[in-house]
């Protein structure tokens, strides 16, 4: 089971950019698909993006397609989320998550084995 630590959140103006990082330890990182989720208090958690383990295929939620990019550096045990053209509605706590089963990442998030503690992203003028 991986330990995950997010960083890079903060306050940004609409139209601005942020890059989130998710540093992993405690396992063979390259074997794990990884996803970013976000959650606003009182609302359901939303899948933002995910990246597969072996071939690095990426998938995005409709609300972030064309603006966010997920990537991974297995040598650094880190996954990134580059967020451009940020909107006020992107404000949320962002979490990274990992599991050896891609099915859990995309279909059964309650079964995901590793979650980070979250990092706050606030988009405000």
Rosetta blueprint (number, residue, H / E / L):
1 X L
2 X L
3 X E
4 X E
5 X E
6 X E
7 X E
8 X L
9 X L
10 X E
11 X E
12 X E
13 X L
14 X L
15 X L
16 X L
17 X L
18 X E
19 X E
20 X E
21 X E
22 X E
23 X E
24 X E
25 X E
26 X L
27 X L
28 X L
29 X H
30 X H
31 X H
32 X L
33 X E
34 X E
35 X E
36 X E
37 X E
38 X E
39 X E
40 X L
41 X L
42 X L
43 X L
44 X L
45 X L
46 X E
47 X E
48 X E
49 X E
50 X E
51 X E
52 X L
53 X L
54 X L
55 X L
56 X L
57 X L
58 X E
59 X E
60 X E
61 X L
62 X L
63 X L
64 X L
65 X L
66 X L
67 X L
68 X E
69 X E
70 X E
71 X E
72 X E
73 X E
74 X H
75 X H
76 X H
77 X L
78 X E
79 X E
80 X E
81 X E
82 X E
83 X E
84 X L
85 X L
86 X L
87 X L
88 X H
89 X H
90 X H
91 X L
92 X E
93 X E
94 X E
95 X E
96 X E
97 X E
98 X E
99 X E
100 X L
101 X L
102 X H
103 X H
104 X H
105 X H
106 X H
107 X H
108 X L
109 X H
110 X H
111 X H
112 X L
113 X L
114 X E
115 X E
116 X L
117 X L
118 X L
119 X E
120 X E
121 X E
122 X E
123 X E
124 X L
125 X L
